[in-house]
């Protein structure tokens, strides 16, 4: 739409000439890159990185390498993403995480997570990450999502020590590494709702790990009314004062995920030779060292 084109121009410097030129340069770079054995070269895929990095070629290329690297370093989190995987399917049915059908007032896609629906005695932190990976991966090729970015809402009512106990320190470190600079998404705003007082310390610890840009985009709401000042309640599940029941949203999303099943699984064919990428792997492991020490103080 003309409105979307204007936004892309204002926000990302994007116009048809720059887009075509950058895509050509990315494809040429991939062709010459001996470390990347197999990679998608279609426009929606490459634009994930170019748009996230506002058309800085070196940064987009680095992010693409990191994206391929984390898929190989953490296959349990990022590979074989399938809506019919039993645990993933169960967690989606329970209403743990859903992409809302309607966009927010900025036209952003909204991903809604309800921690209380996640049974920490039955599922693992890997199951948790896989649900998010599947849903987010299914949204990333969409031009509007790439340009407008994402809004995330986390309802933390029901958050308990059990939810935290399923995470090892190493995993916490690694997942934040992956989110910060390896996943091609523009995180525009993140809302936390109903955070129990017992989790304040942990929450501060998580915030401390985020870069300044992401930190500024985090908002904490005491209750639902507080959230509704920022988010149009109509787009939320009916159970939260919106129009469409959660079960219906889940059903629609599962149908969309099934329609994308083959393309999501085919991502696993992409390959990067990490033996030649020691600096990249070291960087990924280095960027949040020191975290373990601060976690223990809690």
KATA-V39340 format. One record per backbone hydrogen bond with DSSP energy under -1.0 kcal/mol. CO is the residue of the C=O (numbers start at 1). NH is the residue of the N-H. Records with the same first field share a line. If there is no record, write none. Layout:
# KATA-V39340
CO: NH + NH
This chain:
# KATA-V39340
1: 5
2: 6
3: 7
4: 8
5: 9
6: 10
7: 11
8: 12 + 14
9: 13
15: 19
16: 20
17: 21
18: 22
19: 23
20: 24
21: 25
22: 26
23: 27
24: 28
25: 29
26: 30
27: 31
28: 32
29: 33
35: 273
38: 271
42: 46
43: 47
46: 50
47: 51
48: 52
49: 53
50: 55
51: 54
53: 56
56: 60
57: 61
58: 62
59: 63
60: 64
61: 65
62: 66
63: 67
64: 68
65: 69
66: 70
67: 71
68: 72
69: 73
70: 74
74: 77 + 78
75: 79
82: 85
85: 89
86: 90
87: 91
88: 92
89: 93
90: 94
91: 96
92: 95
96: 114
98: 112
104: 107
108: 104
109: 151
110: 100
111: 153
112: 98
113: 155
114: 117
115: 118
118: 120
119: 122 + 123
124: 128
125: 129
126: 130
127: 131
128: 132
129: 133
130: 134
131: 135
132: 136
133: 137
134: 138
136: 139
139: 142
142: 146
143: 147
144: 148
145: 149
149: 109
150: 188 + 189
151: 111
152: 191
153: 113
154: 193
155: 115
156: 159
160: 164
161: 165
162: 166
164: 167
168: 172
169: 173
170: 174
171: 175
172: 176
173: 177
174: 178
175: 179
176: 180
177: 181
178: 182
183: 185
186: 150
189: 152
190: 219
191: 154
192: 221
193: 156
196: 199
197: 200
199: 203
200: 204
201: 205
202: 206
203: 207
204: 208
206: 209
207: 210
211: 215
212: 216
214: 217
215: 218
217: 190
219: 192
221: 194
223: 227
224: 228
227: 230 + 231
232: 235
233: 236
234: 243
237: 240 + 242
238: 241
244: 238
245: 249
246: 250
247: 251
248: 252
249: 253
250: 254
251: 255
252: 256
253: 257
254: 258
255: 259
256: 260
258: 261
260: 264
261: 265
262: 266
265: 268
266: 269
267: 270
271: 37 + 38
272: 274
277: 281
278: 282
279: 283
280: 284
281: 285
282: 286
283: 287
286: 289
288: 291
290: 294
291: 295
292: 296
293: 297
295: 298
